[in-house]
Amino acid sequence: MDKKMRGALPLSRILVAIDGTKPSMRALDMGISLARVQSNLEMDIVMVIPYPVQYVTGESPTGDLTIVERLATLKERGETILNHAKDYSVSNGVMNVKTYLKQGDPAREILELAKSISPDMIVIGNRKRGFLRGVFLGSVSQRVAANSECAVLVVK
């Protein structure tokens, strides 16, 4: 699709970013609503597993889990959440659904996937982290909206 037309209605492809939280599930509901209005809309759902703090810092993890075991557990949970999201989407009338499980920095992974699949819009939830955390860390939704090449719908 021509870059000038991306984000304009009618939409042909949307990317919904989820993480299992309530705001991300509201984003999924919004994606489903958009897909039901627009026939033949392709909906891609992505979940990004952030690296555990111990993996990044090199500290020993608390408890008995090793970093590899912790990552495996996170991937398993991610697959479960994605499968549920896909089943939920199909049960609500969206037939053209693909899922992606990524690992790394959530904003960066969402933006890289968006570059490769060229959606018309990214739909993402907002977790309301508070002023100070937003100033110092930035939120995933803020970073995606600021750096995306297509329209971004942030769902509260």
C-alpha positions in Angstrom: 0.0 0.0 0.0 1.2 3.5 -0.8 2.7 5.2 2.3 0.5 8.2 1.9 -2.6 5.9 2.2 -1.4 3.9 5.2 -3.7 4.6 8.2 -6.5 5.8 6.0 -9.8 4.0 5.9 -10.5 1.4 4.6 -7.9 -0.6 6.5 -6.5 -3.9 5.1 -4.1 -5.0 7.8 -3.8 -4.1 11.5 -1.2 -5.2 14.1 -2.4 -5.6 17.7 0.2 -5.7 20.4 -0.7 -7.6 23.5 1.0 -8.6 26.8 -1.9 -10.3 28.7 -2.8 -7.2 30.8 -6.3 -5.7 30.8 -5.3 -2.7 28.7 -3.8 -5.0 26.0 -7.0 -7.1 26.0 -9.0 -3.9 25.5 -6.6 -3.2 22.5 -7.5 -6.7 21.2 -11.2 -6.0 21.6 -10.7 -2.8 19.6 -8.8 -4.7 16.9 -11.6 -7.2 16.7 -14.1 -4.3 16.4 -12.2 -2.8 13.5 -11.9 -6.2 11.8 -15.6 -6.9 12.1 -16.4 -3.5 10.5 -13.9 -4.0 7.6 -14.4 -7.3 5.8 -11.3 -9.2 4.7 -9.1 -7.3 7.2 -5.9 -9.1 8.1 -5.2 -9.0 11.9 -1.8 -9.8 13.2 -1.3 -10.2 17.0 2.1 -9.8 18.5 3.3 -10.5 22.1 6.8 -9.6 23.1 8.5 -11.3 26.0 11.0 -8.8 27.6 14.2 -10.3 28.8 14.2 -11.0 32.6 16.2 -8.4 34.6 18.8 -11.1 35.5 19.5 -11.8 31.9 20.3 -8.2 31.2 22.2 -7.4 34.5 23.9 -10.8 34.9 22.6 -11.1 38.5 21.6 -14.4 39.9 17.9 -15.0 39.7 16.0 -15.3 43.0 14.4 -18.7 43.7 15.4 -22.0 42.0 14.8 -21.0 38.4 17.7 -20.5 36.1 17.6 -17.8 33.4 17.0 -20.4 30.7 14.1 -21.9 32.7 12.6 -18.5 33.4 12.7 -17.6 29.6 11.2 -21.0 28.8 8.4 -20.3 31.3 7.8 -16.9 29.8 7.7 -18.2 26.3 5.2 -20.9 27.3 2.9 -18.3 29.0 3.3 -16.1 25.9 2.2 -18.9 23.6 -0.8 -19.5 25.9 -1.8 -15.9 25.8 -1.4 -15.7 22.0 -3.4 -18.9 21.5 -6.2 -17.5 23.7 -6.1 -14.2 21.8 -6.3 -16.0 18.4 -9.2 -18.2 19.6 -11.0 -15.2 21.1 -10.6 -13.3 17.8 -11.9 -16.2 15.7 -14.8 -16.8 18.0 -15.7 -13.1 17.5 -15.7 -13.3 13.7 -12.2 -12.5 12.7 -11.0 -15.3 10.4 -7.7 -13.9 9.1 -5.5 -13.9 12.2 -1.8 -14.5 12.5 0.2 -14.5 15.7 3.8 -13.7 16.5 5.8 -14.3 19.7 8.9 -12.1 19.9 11.5 -11.6 22.6 13.4 -8.5 23.5 12.6 -4.8 23.9 8.8 -4.6 23.4 8.7 -1.3 21.5 11.6 -2.2 19.3 10.2 -5.6 18.4 6.7 -4.3 17.7 8.2 -1.6 15.4 10.5 -4.1 13.6 7.5 -6.5 13.0 5.5 -3.5 11.7 8.2 -2.6 9.2 8.3 -6.2 7.9 4.5 -6.7 7.6 3.4 -3.1 6.8 0.2 -2.8 8.7 -2.1 0.2 8.1 -2.5 0.6 11.9 -1.0 -0.6 15.1 -3.4 -1.0 18.0 -1.8 -1.1 21.5 -2.9 -0.7 25.1 -1.8 1.9 27.6 -0.9 0.8 31.1 -0.9 4.3 32.8 2.5 3.9 34.5 2.4 7.4 36.1 4.2 10.6 35.4 7.7 9.9 36.8 8.0 6.4 35.2 6.7 7.9 31.9 9.3 10.7 32.1 12.3 8.5 32.9 11.4 5.2 31.2 8.7 6.1 28.6 6.0 3.6 27.9 5.9 1.0 25.2 2.8 2.7 23.7 4.5 6.1 23.7 7.6 4.8 22.0 5.6 2.9 19.4 3.5 5.9 18.6 6.5 8.2 18.4 8.5 5.9 16.1 5.9 4.1 13.9 5.6 4.6 10.2 1.9 3.9 10.3 -1.1 5.1 12.3 -1.1 4.0 16.0 -4.3 3.7 18.1 -3.6 3.7 21.8 -6.4 2.2 23.7 -7.0 3.1 27.4 
